[in-house]
Amino acid sequence: MKQSARHCVIALAMMLIALLSTPLVSASETKPPNVVVFLVDDLGYMDIGANNPDCFYDTPNIDRLSESAMRFTDGYAANPVCSPTRYSLMTGKYPTRVQATNFFSGRRGGTFKPAPLHSNMPIEEITIAEVLKGKGYATFFAGKWHLGESEEFYPQNQGFDVNIGGYSKGGPYSGKRYFGPFENPQMAVESPEGDHLPDRLARDTAAFIEEHREEPFLAYLAFYSVHTPLMGRPDLVEKYKKKAEGIAGEEFAEEEQVFGKGVRNVRILQKHAVYAAMVEAMDQAVGKVLQQLKDSGVEDNTIVVFTSDNGGLSTSEGSPTSNLPLRGGKGWVYEGGIREPWIVKYPGVTEAGSVSSVPICSIDLLPTIAAAAGAELQHPVDGIDMRPALEGGTLDREALYWHYPHYSNQGGIPGGAIRVGKYKLFERYEDGRVHLYDLESDLSESKDLASEMPERVEQMRKQLHDWYQSVDAKFLQPKEGREPWTPAYLQ
């Protein structure tokens, strides 16, 4: 054999060896990531052990998830009540853009009439489910929807292939409520007597995961828990009654009420046995779904997001939980009403057990998941891709905003807020007063810095009012001859 031919054979042999020794790309590396979203109703920031080592409630499954994921200390809901935040999670937009600024359909009055309220998520909105369906995902919804008053607005008409239990109601108010039979019109298969709702929803979610393990999927589990009615499994209620016996101290303190209404008590000690039972049952349901990801062999290619829709219920309807050191709770624009548990596990991106103080919000879910799935959004959203923060960095965002021009069931003050860096400006809609807080040194929002930092107040207030104009924000309306405060640009 001639020398040139011999060299060719050797070169071909080396190429073949290199080719054979190159690792094959696994299916999990080429398949887009699956997505599981856990949305818990009314779960406060301090209601899980991962955020609160002294938590009265046992949440071992959520805590283990946190140990394998990134936990955010400054994660927010877009609104202090449910429907608006659910809208933002679905669309990536601030709910003020469509006047979806209160729960559907909450029109409680007070000293003044509330702002106009749009009580349906417009069918024209592009949801996270529709974005992922466009990339070939199977899509599943289970639990509380509360984003429309009639079936045309239900999950199956907003991009979800399957809907288990999502309709107009904001709680499990039919049948035996948290225990079967549920008599939920969006549950094709009824549960037997005594079945527990969080477990039922988890079983259905787990079944969907197993059925679709060979294809990309979105499983969105929006618990009805831990919303009222306060009902717990008897075994867990008994457990926490015994646990509460060893806890002493004042359970309630005074919190301000809306303008002219005096004071309202707020829970300051976690020891409500029924609520605790509801939290643990929800945690067990989360554990069942996480175990299914392992059993189906898809855990390492599944993004898991765990969050809540608003703060813990601390000032009404049984006042079952304490959000301390956060001020207020559900229905308040104070931190207790909008700061939420946020845990994100993104295989290959998030570091196990990592913690981030970067402010994020429910508006960020859709753009983050869309980017992970390789979907390029063709329409504007308010949220941003959280990936830089998930990788341990920061986000390029000037501010976060809140707008709640209503009287909440929980006694919260109609108002708006803006967070820029460590500072938060809170603006009251009844009389226009503003307060400034340094959240880094004063998480309880107890020291008002407005009089000490007038230039910062002026700057942040202008920024907030510019945002009001950009989203066409509506405000309190006159009542019985009384005129509420309105922003200067509307006068």
Legacy VTK file of the C-alpha trace (Angstrom):
# vtk DataFile Version 3.0
C-alpha trace
ASCII
DATASET POLYDATA
POINTS 491 float
0.000 0.000 0.000
1.330 3.371 -0.930
2.194 5.767 1.895
-0.507 8.297 0.919
-3.185 5.611 0.930
-1.944 4.346 4.297
-2.270 7.877 5.705
-5.856 8.086 4.440
-6.794 4.807 6.120
-5.237 5.924 9.392
-7.055 9.258 9.231
-10.388 7.566 8.559
-9.797 5.155 11.428
-9.058 8.017 13.801
-12.202 9.833 12.708
-14.264 6.680 13.293
-12.777 6.220 16.761
-13.510 9.850 17.616
-17.057 9.517 16.370
-17.695 6.351 18.354
-16.171 7.824 21.496
-18.337 10.975 21.363
-21.232 10.692 23.876
-24.614 10.429 22.253
-27.009 13.289 23.062
-29.711 11.941 25.360
-33.382 12.479 24.700
-33.639 14.620 27.835
-31.014 16.983 26.442
-32.875 17.529 23.184
-36.412 17.565 24.556
-37.643 20.962 25.779
-38.006 21.132 29.566
-41.275 20.121 31.140
-42.894 22.668 33.452
-44.726 22.122 36.735
-46.245 25.149 38.466
-47.564 24.948 42.027
-49.768 27.930 42.886
-51.064 27.910 46.462
-54.023 30.093 47.399
-53.472 32.533 50.299
-50.168 30.993 51.419
-48.084 33.593 53.250
-44.337 34.085 52.900
-43.798 32.931 56.486
-45.987 29.819 56.119
-43.230 27.452 54.927
-40.228 26.188 56.822
-37.827 27.174 54.058
-38.633 30.840 54.744
-39.347 30.536 58.436
-37.334 28.097 60.590
-39.756 28.723 63.469
-42.826 28.010 61.344
-45.691 26.338 63.219
-46.640 24.413 60.081
-44.726 21.365 58.841
-43.806 21.634 55.145
-41.092 18.980 54.593
-41.745 18.455 50.879
-41.650 22.147 50.033
-38.533 22.539 52.174
-36.812 19.676 50.307
-37.764 21.300 47.022
-36.095 24.491 48.255
-32.934 22.539 49.087
-32.743 21.380 45.468
-33.667 24.742 43.937
-33.304 28.515 44.233
-35.349 30.261 46.913
-36.203 33.939 46.461
-36.441 36.146 49.546
-37.939 39.064 47.612
-40.508 37.372 45.394
-43.834 39.131 44.889
-47.404 38.711 43.723
-48.662 41.356 41.317
-51.612 42.125 43.590
-52.647 41.512 47.221
-55.662 39.367 46.217
-56.130 36.352 43.988
-57.638 36.938 40.519
-55.304 39.795 39.498
-52.210 37.782 40.422
-53.552 34.747 38.581
-54.030 36.959 35.527
-50.413 38.132 35.753
-49.069 34.579 36.053
-51.050 33.546 32.992
-50.206 36.540 30.802
-46.974 38.119 32.037
-48.788 41.447 32.367
-49.800 43.785 35.156
-53.528 43.259 35.819
-54.115 47.016 35.851
-53.771 46.970 32.051
-57.239 45.399 31.797
-58.695 46.789 35.059
-58.570 43.294 36.600
-57.496 44.850 39.891
-59.597 42.930 42.433
-60.784 39.380 42.924
-63.566 38.437 40.512
-66.052 39.864 41.226
-65.186 41.994 44.244
-66.984 45.314 44.390
-66.988 46.043 48.105
-67.580 49.704 48.917
-66.159 51.905 51.639
-65.741 55.587 52.236
-65.645 55.923 48.445
-66.748 53.758 45.553
-64.079 51.388 44.243
-62.486 51.718 40.832
-64.186 50.033 37.853
-63.459 46.303 37.745
-63.226 44.026 34.711
-64.160 40.534 35.916
-62.869 38.270 33.140
-59.428 37.568 31.766
-60.023 38.620 28.131
-60.157 35.603 25.850
-57.789 37.458 23.507
-54.979 37.252 26.065
-52.156 34.874 25.195
-51.640 32.608 28.185
-48.643 30.582 29.257
-50.534 27.476 28.116
-51.109 28.877 24.629
-47.448 29.852 24.327
-46.315 26.336 25.229
-48.940 24.621 23.060
-47.364 26.495 20.174
-44.138 24.601 20.967
-45.825 21.212 21.050
-46.500 20.943 24.793
-49.348 18.992 26.345
-51.071 21.326 28.818
-52.933 20.553 32.047
-54.717 22.649 34.656
-56.071 21.531 38.016
-57.647 23.488 40.866
-58.699 27.088 41.268
-59.061 29.242 38.158
-61.205 32.277 39.208
-60.468 34.175 36.001
-63.881 34.356 34.396
-67.572 34.250 35.204
-68.697 31.834 32.487
-67.370 28.755 30.700
-66.085 30.649 27.687
-63.333 32.013 29.971
-62.399 28.691 31.621
-58.975 26.980 31.231
-60.013 24.713 28.343
-60.657 27.854 26.284
-57.375 29.494 27.303
-54.890 26.906 26.034
-55.244 23.985 28.458
-55.930 20.541 27.012
-57.253 19.316 30.356
-59.111 21.178 33.101
-59.814 19.512 36.434
-61.859 21.732 38.709
-61.146 25.211 37.373
-64.162 27.485 36.996
-65.598 30.793 38.220
-65.589 30.213 41.970
-62.809 31.452 44.222
-63.084 28.598 46.701
-64.413 25.052 47.119
-67.936 26.180 47.870
-69.949 23.292 46.394
-70.613 19.788 47.691
-68.790 19.076 50.934
-66.202 21.675 50.032
-62.735 20.283 50.848
-64.078 16.730 51.187
-65.755 14.629 48.523
-68.137 14.567 46.889
-67.125 17.993 45.577
-69.936 18.627 43.076
-67.525 20.729 41.015
-68.948 21.239 37.491
-65.465 20.984 35.949
-64.671 17.578 37.468
-65.907 14.973 35.004
-65.212 12.180 37.494
-66.659 12.706 40.962
-64.699 11.787 44.064
-65.988 9.335 46.654
-67.195 10.321 50.097
-64.393 11.756 52.224
-61.828 12.239 49.428
-59.608 15.230 50.243
-59.432 17.954 47.593
-55.671 18.714 47.626
-54.897 15.007 47.344
-57.418 14.566 44.529
-55.855 17.385 42.535
-52.365 15.994 43.145
-53.412 12.519 41.964
-54.852 13.934 38.757
-51.694 15.971 38.181
-49.482 12.944 38.803
-51.542 10.865 36.360
-51.123 13.515 33.666
-47.349 13.575 34.211
-47.078 9.815 33.867
-49.251 9.776 30.759
-47.207 12.491 29.035
-43.704 11.634 30.242
-42.508 11.024 26.678
-43.462 14.511 25.450
-42.992 18.039 26.779
-45.759 19.077 29.145
-47.051 21.914 31.322
-48.780 20.832 34.535
-50.289 23.806 36.359
-51.610 22.839 39.806
-53.441 25.790 41.369
-54.547 24.557 44.777
-57.799 25.726 46.315
-55.862 25.323 49.564
-55.246 27.117 51.876
-58.161 29.467 51.170
-61.238 29.515 53.388
-63.397 27.674 54.358
-61.029 26.603 57.119
-61.361 22.808 57.049
-58.626 20.294 57.811
-58.160 16.558 57.863
-59.131 15.403 61.375
-55.845 13.552 61.962
-53.787 16.633 61.117
-56.047 18.984 63.085
-55.547 16.822 66.148
-51.781 16.829 65.603
-51.634 20.626 65.604
-54.020 21.065 68.507
-51.511 19.145 70.594
-48.624 21.114 69.154
-50.359 24.427 69.907
-50.747 23.521 73.580
-47.082 24.302 74.159
-47.152 27.724 72.509
-47.826 30.735 74.713
-48.079 34.433 73.935
-50.417 37.071 72.569
-52.141 35.917 69.394
-53.437 39.276 68.122
-52.453 42.933 67.957
-54.034 46.052 66.482
-53.527 47.008 62.847
-54.875 50.133 61.177
-58.108 49.946 59.245
-59.184 51.859 56.168
-59.732 55.599 56.490
-62.191 56.487 59.223
-62.810 52.901 60.360
-60.645 52.676 63.477
-58.516 49.601 64.073
-58.531 45.932 63.156
-56.809 43.010 64.860
-54.040 41.141 63.072
-52.729 37.715 64.033
-49.163 37.874 65.349
-48.691 34.253 66.461
-48.938 31.112 64.351
-50.936 28.462 66.234
-54.196 27.917 64.313
-54.551 24.114 64.239
-57.025 23.868 61.349
-55.006 26.178 59.122
-51.859 24.249 60.000
-53.584 21.025 58.965
-54.498 22.612 55.629
-50.908 23.733 55.026
-49.469 20.298 55.751
-52.040 18.521 53.569
-51.121 20.874 50.720
-47.442 20.089 51.336
-48.174 16.368 51.127
-49.930 16.938 47.806
-46.870 18.802 46.511
-44.748 15.848 47.611
-46.955 13.428 45.671
-46.450 15.363 42.428
-42.693 15.726 42.983
-42.425 11.987 43.610
-44.243 11.336 40.337
-41.642 13.379 38.475
-39.018 10.984 39.847
-41.057 7.865 39.195
-41.765 8.946 35.611
-38.064 9.606 34.985
-38.535 13.278 34.080
-37.317 15.042 37.229
-34.017 16.088 35.653
-35.748 17.749 32.715
-38.556 19.535 34.544
-38.697 23.147 35.697
-40.614 23.374 38.979
-42.065 26.671 40.225
-43.704 27.057 43.621
-45.455 30.285 44.665
-48.643 31.872 46.026
-51.195 34.386 44.756
-51.165 36.799 47.721
-50.151 37.074 51.340
-51.406 35.022 54.249
-54.868 35.729 55.658
-54.143 37.576 58.899
-56.858 40.182 59.503
-60.248 38.596 58.791
-62.253 35.414 58.112
-60.734 33.670 61.093
-57.330 35.372 60.758
-55.622 31.968 60.595
-51.981 32.937 60.090
-49.337 35.453 61.099
-47.057 37.045 58.531
-44.689 38.675 61.031
-42.249 40.283 60.633
-44.090 41.323 57.472
-46.821 43.908 57.992
-50.448 43.243 57.108
-51.570 40.340 54.960
-53.934 39.396 52.184
-55.737 42.493 50.898
-52.956 44.889 51.942
-50.240 46.445 49.791
-47.890 46.146 52.747
-45.282 43.373 52.411
-47.484 40.862 54.232
-49.986 41.073 51.386
-47.669 40.908 48.378
-44.387 39.205 49.352
-44.717 35.502 48.515
-42.912 32.194 48.712
-41.004 31.757 45.440
-38.998 28.606 44.769
-37.684 27.754 41.293
-35.906 24.560 40.293
-34.472 24.794 36.787
-32.200 21.808 36.076
-28.859 22.906 34.709
-29.505 26.538 35.653
-30.324 26.903 39.348
-27.864 25.829 42.016
-29.287 23.495 44.656
-29.944 25.271 47.934
-29.206 28.719 46.533
-30.911 31.892 47.753
-31.518 35.103 45.808
-32.606 38.520 47.068
-33.326 39.789 43.547
-36.910 41.129 43.417
-39.117 39.070 41.102
-42.862 39.069 40.474
-45.642 36.907 39.084
-45.451 38.882 35.825
-42.081 37.166 35.246
-43.358 33.579 35.050
-44.552 33.594 31.439
-41.486 35.209 29.829
-39.188 32.933 31.837
-40.961 29.734 30.859
-41.401 30.882 27.257
-37.652 31.467 26.951
-36.899 28.070 28.498
-39.156 26.403 25.937
-37.576 28.287 23.055
-40.729 30.295 22.365
-40.170 33.823 21.109
-43.000 36.067 22.296
-44.626 38.037 19.512
-46.460 40.427 21.829
-45.353 42.787 24.630
-45.445 41.715 28.271
-44.470 43.489 31.482
-42.451 40.663 32.989
-38.877 39.699 32.141
-36.976 36.445 31.824
-35.697 35.547 35.289
-32.861 33.393 33.988
-30.042 35.844 34.864
-31.264 35.808 38.471
-31.711 32.030 38.378
-28.074 31.776 37.331
-27.069 33.797 40.390
-26.992 37.252 38.834
-29.300 40.259 38.801
-32.140 41.533 36.625
-32.183 44.676 34.531
-35.363 46.265 35.852
-35.988 49.735 37.236
-38.984 49.048 39.461
-41.931 46.859 40.421
-45.442 48.316 40.774
-48.718 47.562 42.565
-52.169 49.100 42.146
-55.137 48.153 44.336
-57.962 50.739 44.074
-60.433 48.710 46.148
-61.630 48.011 49.667
-60.536 44.486 50.474
-62.518 41.991 52.526
-59.545 41.995 54.881
-59.610 45.722 55.712
-56.687 46.695 53.530
-56.173 50.271 52.452
-56.841 51.132 48.794
-53.432 52.100 47.514
-50.492 51.699 45.201
-46.804 51.059 45.634
-43.498 51.102 43.836
-40.290 49.322 44.788
-36.970 50.664 43.532
-33.938 48.901 44.949
-34.382 48.618 48.691
-36.949 51.423 48.899
-40.721 51.074 48.715
-43.144 53.968 48.364
-46.734 53.356 49.474
-49.467 55.756 48.299
-52.941 55.873 49.865
-55.814 56.367 47.436
-58.336 57.804 49.888
-56.354 60.884 50.877
-53.123 60.794 48.836
-50.695 60.395 51.737
-47.424 58.647 50.932
-45.001 56.630 53.042
-41.443 55.566 52.292
-39.799 52.468 53.729
-36.314 50.997 53.561
-37.082 47.288 53.230
-33.478 46.322 53.796
-33.400 47.710 57.336
-37.141 47.859 58.056
-38.896 44.805 56.668
-41.862 45.460 58.964
-42.522 48.852 57.331
-42.673 50.511 60.738
-40.425 53.554 60.144
-41.757 56.059 57.630
-38.873 57.919 55.945
-41.006 60.200 53.774
-40.325 63.368 55.750
-36.597 62.614 55.925
-36.139 61.889 52.215
-38.436 64.266 50.276
-36.382 64.150 47.082
-36.564 60.360 46.925
-40.302 60.526 47.615
-40.808 63.009 44.791
-38.753 60.945 42.360
-40.425 57.633 43.175
-43.900 59.140 43.213
-43.379 60.604 39.762
-42.164 57.224 38.546
-45.253 55.561 40.019
-47.582 58.126 38.444
-45.891 57.736 35.073
-46.613 54.030 35.346
-50.245 54.719 36.270
-50.606 56.649 33.053
-48.881 53.981 30.958
-51.316 51.274 32.125
-54.405 53.526 32.234
-54.895 53.002 35.969
-58.322 53.738 37.474
-58.908 55.081 40.988
-61.530 55.421 43.709
-64.785 57.071 42.686
-66.870 59.759 44.487
-69.548 58.643 46.916
-72.402 60.611 48.444
-70.815 63.924 47.539
-67.371 63.017 48.883
-64.436 63.231 46.518
-61.424 60.918 46.911
-57.867 61.882 46.124
-56.799 61.542 42.513
-53.333 61.867 40.945
-52.409 65.342 39.788
-52.273 64.281 36.140
-56.020 63.474 36.297
-57.065 66.732 37.947
LINES 1 492
491 0 1 2 3 4 5 6 7 8 9 10 11 12 13 14 15 16 17 18 19 20 21 22 23 24 25 26 27 28 29 30 31 32 33 34 35 36 37 38 39 40 41 42 43 44 45 46 47 48 49 50 51 52 53 54 55 56 57 58 59 60 61 62 63 64 65 66 67 68 69 70 71 72 73 74 75 76 77 78 79 80 81 82 83 84 85 86 87 88 89 90 91 92 93 94 95 96 97 98 99 100 101 102 103 104 105 106 107 108 109 110 111 112 113 114 115 116 117 118 119 120 121 122 123 124 125 126 127 128 129 130 131 132 133 134 135 136 137 138 139 140 141 142 143 144 145 146 147 148 149 150 151 152 153 154 155 156 157 158 159 160 161 162 163 164 165 166 167 168 169 170 171 172 173 174 175 176 177 178 179 180 181 182 183 184 185 186 187 188 189 190 191 192 193 194 195 196 197 198 199 200 201 202 203 204 205 206 207 208 209 210 211 212 213 214 215 216 217 218 219 220 221 222 223 224 225 226 227 228 229 230 231 232 233 234 235 236 237 238 239 240 241 242 243 244 245 246 247 248 249 250 251 252 253 254 255 256 257 258 259 260 261 262 263 264 265 266 267 268 269 270 271 272 273 274 275 276 277 278 279 280 281 282 283 284 285 286 287 288 289 290 291 292 293 294 295 296 297 298 299 300 301 302 303 304 305 306 307 308 309 310 311 312 313 314 315 316 317 318 319 320 321 322 323 324 325 326 327 328 329 330 331 332 333 334 335 336 337 338 339 340 341 342 343 344 345 346 347 348 349 350 351 352 353 354 355 356 357 358 359 360 361 362 363 364 365 366 367 368 369 370 371 372 373 374 375 376 377 378 379 380 381 382 383 384 385 386 387 388 389 390 391 392 393 394 395 396 397 398 399 400 401 402 403 404 405 406 407 408 409 410 411 412 413 414 415 416 417 418 419 420 421 422 423 424 425 426 427 428 429 430 431 432 433 434 435 436 437 438 439 440 441 442 443 444 445 446 447 448 449 450 451 452 453 454 455 456 457 458 459 460 461 462 463 464 465 466 467 468 469 470 471 472 473 474 475 476 477 478 479 480 481 482 483 484 485 486 487 488 489 490
